[in-house]
């Protein structure tokens, strides 16, 4: 779920935002003196990113999916707060709803969450100071998912280093609150709408992921992987293997990687 706004690349290849992208006080402003105000600026920044709308639409669908899988609203909200990763939550709801054990679901969610580890490793150095302790980074590590990772590179250059942890706490908590509201709305709508409209809400989640993935196709191999995956999935479903998405994804990704290597050597 990543949509990059326009920006520039510095000498190290890291995207730096235009000043117009971010409406934050100057780095030397007295408004950064309090960590509580930094937290507030983080909360306010939730409204300045289009990814908030993407998250809202996605978590509408997750709330509806939780209702369709016969989980309670409290359970759905708890999964959002503690798992805080859309794909992992979908895996959790889908596996438990299909009769898998807690251990099997936990393994599936853990494998999905491994993708976030490099993101956490890449952003934590942007927030550390000589006074930072590991306990100060626990909540930051938990909140670092794809959306927050993208926004860290946009916002943090405009935030004093000693206030970056408080700022990210505010930004992350604000995004979680938006998703909790979306969960509640999606769950309630699915419980009170017709079957057709409820199904339409459920479609918001895969559509959000599809459009987000398409918007992030930067290389020709990315396009090949996405298009080939969409083409192969209907064929993979004919195998009735239970791992149709995995099969189509592995085949499409392997072919796309081969195309990338061939183009690099050509």
C-alpha positions in Angstrom: 0.0 0.0 0.0 2.5 2.5 -1.0 2.0 5.6 -3.2 5.0 7.9 -3.4 4.5 11.6 -3.9 6.8 13.5 -6.2 10.2 14.2 -4.8 14.0 14.3 -5.5 16.7 11.7 -5.0 19.8 12.8 -3.1 23.3 11.5 -3.7 22.6 8.4 -1.8 19.6 7.6 -3.8 17.1 8.4 -1.0 14.0 10.3 -2.0 13.8 13.8 -0.5 10.4 15.6 -0.4 9.6 18.9 -1.8 9.2 21.5 0.9 5.6 22.0 -0.3 4.8 18.4 0.5 5.0 19.0 4.3 3.5 21.8 6.3 5.6 21.5 9.5 7.3 24.2 11.6 11.0 25.0 10.8 13.5 22.7 12.4 14.6 25.5 14.8 11.0 26.5 15.7 10.2 26.6 19.5 7.2 24.5 18.6 9.5 21.4 18.6 10.7 22.0 22.2 8.0 19.8 23.7 7.6 16.1 22.8 3.9 16.4 23.3 3.7 19.0 20.6 5.8 16.8 18.3 3.3 14.0 19.0 0.5 16.4 18.1 2.3 17.4 14.8 2.5 13.7 14.0 -1.2 13.3 14.6 -2.0 16.3 12.4 0.2 15.0 9.6 -2.2 12.0 9.1 -4.4 14.4 7.1 -1.7 15.4 4.7 -1.0 12.0 3.1 -3.2 10.3 0.5 -2.2 6.9 2.0 -4.7 7.7 4.8 -7.5 7.3 2.3 -6.0 4.1 1.0 -5.7 2.7 4.5 -9.3 3.8 5.3 -10.7 1.9 2.2 -8.5 -1.1 3.0 -9.7 -1.4 6.6 -13.3 -0.9 5.6 -12.9 -4.1 3.7 -11.0 -5.8 6.6 -13.9 -4.9 9.0 -16.4 -6.4 6.5 -14.2 -9.5 6.1 -14.1 -9.9 9.9 -17.9 -9.8 10.0 -18.3 -12.2 7.1 -15.9 -14.6 8.9 -18.1 -14.4 12.1 -15.6 -12.6 14.3 -16.7 -10.0 16.8 -16.1 -6.3 16.3 -13.9 -6.2 19.5 -11.8 -9.0 18.0 -11.4 -7.1 14.7 -10.4 -3.9 16.5 -7.9 -5.8 18.6 -6.3 -7.4 15.5 -5.9 -4.0 14.0 -4.2 -2.6 17.1 -1.9 -5.5 17.7 -1.2 -6.9 14.3 -1.2 -3.6 12.4 -0.5 -4.9 8.9 -3.3 -5.3 6.4 -2.1 -8.4 4.6 -1.2 -10.1 7.9 -4.7 -9.4 9.2 -6.3 -10.8 6.1 -4.2 -13.9 6.5 -5.2 -14.1 10.1 -8.9 -13.8 9.5 -8.9 -16.0 6.5 -6.9 -18.9 8.1 -8.8 -18.8 11.4 -12.1 -18.4 9.6 -11.3 -21.5 7.4 -10.7 -23.7 10.4 -6.9 -23.5 10.8 -5.4 -23.8 14.3 -4.0 -20.8 16.2 -0.5 -22.2 15.7 -0.9 -22.5 11.9 -2.4 -19.0 11.7 0.5 -17.6 13.8 3.1 -19.2 11.5 1.4 -17.7 8.4 1.2 -14.3 9.9 4.8 -14.4 11.0 6.0 -15.4 7.6 4.0 -12.5 6.2 5.4 -10.0 8.7 9.1 -10.9 7.9 8.8 -8.5 4.9 8.5 -5.6 7.4 11.8 -6.3 9.1 14.0 -4.5 6.5 11.7 -1.5 6.8 12.2 -1.3 10.5 15.9 -1.7 10.2 16.1 1.1 7.6 14.1 3.7 9.6 15.2 3.3 13.1 18.7 4.8 12.5 16.8 8.0 11.3 15.4 8.4 14.8 18.2 7.3 17.1 20.2 9.8 19.2 23.0 9.1 21.7 20.4 9.2 24.4 18.0 6.8 22.8 17.3 3.5 24.6 15.9 0.4 23.1 12.7 0.7 25.0 12.1 4.1 23.3 11.9 2.3 19.9 9.5 -0.5 20.8 6.4 1.3 19.8 8.1 2.8 16.7 9.0 -0.8 15.6 5.5 -2.0 16.1 4.0 0.9 14.1 6.4 0.6 11.2 4.4 -0.9 8.4 4.5 0.0 4.7 2.6 3.2 5.0 4.6 4.6 8.0 7.8 3.5 6.3 7.0 5.6 3.2 6.0 8.6 5.3 9.1 8.5 7.4 11.2 9.4 4.4 8.8 12.2 3.6 8.4 13.8 7.0 11.5 13.0 9.1 13.9 15.3 7.2 11.6 18.2 8.4 11.6 17.1 12.1 14.4 17.7 14.6 16.1 14.3 15.4 15.4 14.5 19.1 11.7 14.8 18.4 11.4 12.2 15.6 10.3 9.4 17.9 7.5 11.4 19.5 6.5 12.6 16.0 6.3 9.0 14.7 4.4 8.0 17.7 1.8 10.6 16.9 1.7 9.8 13.2 1.5 6.0 13.8 -1.2 6.3 16.5 -3.2 8.6 14.2 -3.1 6.1 11.4 -4.1 3.3 13.7 -7.1 5.4 14.9 -8.2 6.0 11.3 -8.1 2.3 10.7 -10.0 1.5 13.9 -12.8 3.8 12.7 -12.7 2.2 9.3 -12.9 -1.2 10.8 -16.0 -0.2 12.8 -17.7 1.3 9.8 -16.9 -1.6 7.5 -18.1 -4.2 10.1 -21.3 -2.3 10.8 -22.1 -1.8 7.1 -21.5 -5.5 6.4 -23.9 -6.3 9.2 -26.7 -4.1 7.9 -26.4 -3.9 4.2 -27.7 -6.3 1.5 -25.5 -9.2 0.5 -24.5 -7.5 -2.8 -23.4 -4.3 -1.1 -21.6 -6.2 1.6 -19.7 -8.1 -1.0 -18.8 -4.8 -2.7 -17.3 -3.6 0.6 -15.2 -6.8 0.8 -13.9 -6.1 -2.6 -12.4 -2.8 -1.4 -9.5 -4.7 0.2 -8.2 -6.6 -2.8 -8.8 -3.6 -5.1 -6.8 -1.3 -2.7 -3.9 -3.7 -2.8 -4.1 -4.1 -6.5 -4.2 -0.4 -7.3 -1.4 0.3 -4.7 0.8 -2.4 -6.3 0.1 -1.1 -9.8 1.1 2.4 -8.7 4.4 1.2 -7.4 5.5 -0.6 -10.6 8.7 1.2 -11.3 10.5 -1.4 -13.4 9.4 -3.4 -16.5 9.8 -6.6 -14.5 7.3 -5.2 -11.9 4.7 -4.8 -14.7 5.4 -8.3 -16.0 5.0 -9.8 -12.5 1.7 -8.0 -11.9 0.1 -8.7 -15.3 1.3 -12.3 -15.4 0.1 -12.9 -11.9 -3.4 -11.6 -12.8 -3.4 -13.8 -15.9 -2.2 -17.0 -14.3 -4.4 -16.8 -11.2 -7.6 -18.0 -13.0 -5.6 -20.9 -14.4 -4.1 -21.8 -11.0 -7.6 -21.9 -9.4 -8.4 -24.9 -11.7 -5.8 -26.9 -9.8 -8.0 -26.8 -6.6 -4.7 -26.8 -4.6 -5.7 -24.4 -1.9 -2.6 -22.3 -2.6 -3.7 -20.8 -5.9 -2.4 -17.3 -5.1 1.0 -18.7 -4.0 1.4 -20.7 -7.2 0.5 -17.9 -9.6 2.6 -15.4 -7.6 5.7 -17.7 -7.5 5.5 -18.5 -11.3 4.8 -14.8 -12.2 7.6 -13.6 -10.0 10.1 -16.1 -11.3 9.3 -15.3 -14.9 9.5 -11.5 -14.1 12.9 -12.1 -12.5 14.1 -14.0 -15.5 13.0 -11.1 -17.8 14.8 -8.6 -15.6 18.1 -10.6 -15.8 17.7 -11.0 -19.5 17.2 -7.3 -20.0 20.1 -6.5 -17.7 22.5 -8.7 -19.8 21.2 -7.6 -23.2 
